[in-house]
Amino acid sequence: MSSSVNYHCLAYAELDVCNPLDMATIDAAVSRTGLKPGARALDIGTGNGAVAVRLAEAFGLAVTAVELDPAMADIARGRIAASSAADRIRLYQARSGTVLADLEPQDLIVATGTTDPAGDGRLEPAAIFTALSNHLKPGGWLLWGDLIWTGEPPEPVRQIFELTNRFTSDAGTRSDARAAGFEVVHAEISPQAAMDHYLGTADSAARAWLADHPDAPEAAAVRTSADRVRMMFEFGGDHVDFGLYLLRRPPV
């Protein structure tokens, strides 16, 4: 484990996908694109690297993976090195905006549950969609996933959940995507079982580490993060779902 232990690296090391999704759902969405081996994909906020590895191994894509957190990047680096498609994956520990600025337009961008995916501080989905569209080829695809409001949340719930990102409803996400010029090809809401698995696995991993390392320098920060996430979803979980959207930039 990296010396820079934090809640997310503990939680995501135990998860297949670093969101309330399973890999079969990712596979089904990417299959809808019809992309051929060798197409270029960017995985923003790759987390543990599992989705980047899947894109390269199962679909033959040439993948650029970006992760800012050094502890998470260490986990992703290990998974990529062990992959049979390691030669088709480039991992950058950097801000997404830095990498986007140097990349040619992509065939597919994956951004699921990512903080600041455009890398320029944009928080609203509509603004992020517009920014990411500029980094796709005509006819290119955006696989977008994030929390969505199930209705108008109480203001305290909104404030807690929107400390880093802004969220909207399923209908709002679709509307924002269309306003940015995307076609909404497919959309689905994760079942509650997926959310429960995601939150339960993350919390159990953090609590197990805390039990084994009560005096570690990082213990206080890990406990604070674990308690905050648990409180967020106990207090406001009835107001959020997780939506996955396959969006296409129209061909010229």
N, C-alpha and C positions, 0 to 999 in steps of 0.2 A: 504494500500500500504506500502511496506517495506520502512524503512527510507533510504535505499540505492537505491533511484530512479535513473534509467538510461534510455537511449533511448530504449534499447531492451526490458526491462521489461514493459515499457509503450506500446510499439508496439505489443509485443507478447501476452500481456494480452487480446488484442482485436481480435487476430487471432485464427482460429481453428487449423491450422497447421502452424508452424513457418517457412514456406518456401513457394515458389510459387507452392503449391500443395493443393489439397483438400483431405478430408479424404477418399472419394470414391476411389481415385487413390491409396492411401496407402492400403486400403482394398483389392483392386484388385491384387496388387502386393503380399501382404502377402498370399492371397488365393492361389496363384500359387505355394507356397511352399508345401502345403499339410500338414503343421505341425499340430500335434494333441494337444489337451489340455494337459497342463503340460510340454510341451516343453519349453526350457529355451531361453529367449531373452534378449538382452542387447540394451538399447536405449541410445546412446552416444550423449550428448548435448540435453537432453530431452526438454529443453526450458520450455514451459508452461505445460508440462506433458501430453498434450492431446493424443499424439501418444502412449505413454506408457500405458495410461488408455485404449485406444482402443485395444491395443494388448491383454491386460488382459481381458477386458469385452467381446469383440467380438470373440476372438480366444482362450480364456482360457489359454494363455501363462503365465508362471512364469517370471515376468519381473524385471530386474534390470535397474534402470534409473539413469543416471549420469548427473549432472549439476554443473558446477563450479561457475557460477555467483550467489551470495547469494540472490539477488532480484528475479532472475528467479526461483531459487530453492524454494523460498517462494511461488510463484505462483503455481509451480508444486505440492508442498506439499499440498496446499489447494485443488487442483483438485483431487489428489490421495485420500485424506481423504474423499472426497465426493463421491468417486466411489464405485459402488457395488462390485468391485473386488479389493478393497484396500488391502486385505490380500494377494494378489498375486503380489504386487508391492513393491519393496524395492528402496528407493531413497537415493542416496549418493550425498552430496555436496562435490565434490572432483574432482581432475584431473582424466581424463579417464585412464591414465597409471597406477595410483595407484589402481584403481578398477580392471582393466584388470589383473594386476599382481596376484590378489588374487582369481580371478574367474576360475572355471573349464571351459573347452571349451563349447561354446554356440551353440545352434541350429540355432539362428538367431542373427545377429547384424544389428541394424539400425543406420546409420550415414548419416544424411541429412543436408547439409549446416552447417557442424560442423567445428570449428577451432581446429586444432590439435587433430583429433579423436583418433590417436594411442597413444597420451599422451607422446610422446617422441621428439616432435619438428619436426617431418618429415613434409615436405610441399608438396612434389611431390605426385600426386595420385598413381603412380606406387609403391613407397616406402610404402605408407599408406596401399595399398591393400595387399602387402606382409606381413606387420605387423599384420593386422587384420585377415588375413587368419590363422595365427598361434593360434588365439583364437577361432576358429570355430572347431566343430566336423567334421570329414570326412563326406561329404555330407551336411554340414551346409551352411547357406545362409547369404549373405551380401546384405542389401538393402541400396544402396549408392545414394545420391543425392547431386548435387552441380552445381554451375555455370559452363558453358562450353562456349568456344569461338565459334562463328559462322564462323569465318575465322581468318586470321592473324590480330591481332589488332594493331593499331598504338601504338608505344612504350609508349607515355604518358598514354594511356588508360590502357595498361598492368601494368604499374607501380602503378597506382591508385588502380586497382582491386586486385593486388597481394601483398598487404601489409602484409597479414596474411597467405594466402593460394596460391598455384600455381594451375592454371587451364589449361585444354587442350581442344581439340575439342571433339565432339561426337565420331568420329573415333579414336582419341587418347585415350579417356577413355576406349573404348572397347579393344583397343590394350594393354593398360596398365593392364587391368583386366586379359586378357588372359595370358600376360607375368607373372603375379603373380600366375597363375595356376587356375584361375576361368573360369567357363563356363558362358557366357553371356546369360542368359535365357530370359530376357526381357529388353527392353529399350524404353523410350519415352521422348519426349521433351514437357515441359509444354507449353500450349497455351499462347499467349500474354495476354489474359484476366486474366489468373492466375497470371502472373507477375504484371499486372496493379492493380489487387485486393490486392496483397501482399504489394506492395509499397505504394499504396494509403491509405490502412488501417493503415499501420505503420506510415506514415507521418501525417495523420489526428489525430491519437491518441497522437502523440508527440506534435503537434501544439495545440491541445485542452488543454493538460495539461499545456503547457507554458502560454496559455492565462489565465488559472485559477490560476497559481502559478508563476507570473512574478518575484517575489522577493525570490523565494525558493533558497537555497544554490546550488541546483543541476541544476538550470535553464540554466546557461551558458553552462554546459557540455552537457545537453540534446539538446540545440539549436545547438551547434557545431556538434554533431553527426547527428541530423536531416538534417542540411544543407549539411553535407558531403555526406550522402547517396543520397540525392536528386541530388546533383551536379554530383556524380558518374554516376548515371543512365541517367541523362540528357545529360551528355557529352559522355558516353560510352555505353549506353544501347543498341544501335543498334548492338553492337559487342558481346553480350552475350545472351545466353538462359539458362534455367535450365533443366538439364537432370536427370532422375531417372533411376537407373539400378538395376536389380535384378540379382545377381551373385551367383553362386553355387560353393563351393569347391567340387571337385570330391570325390565320395566315394572311400574308399580304395579298 
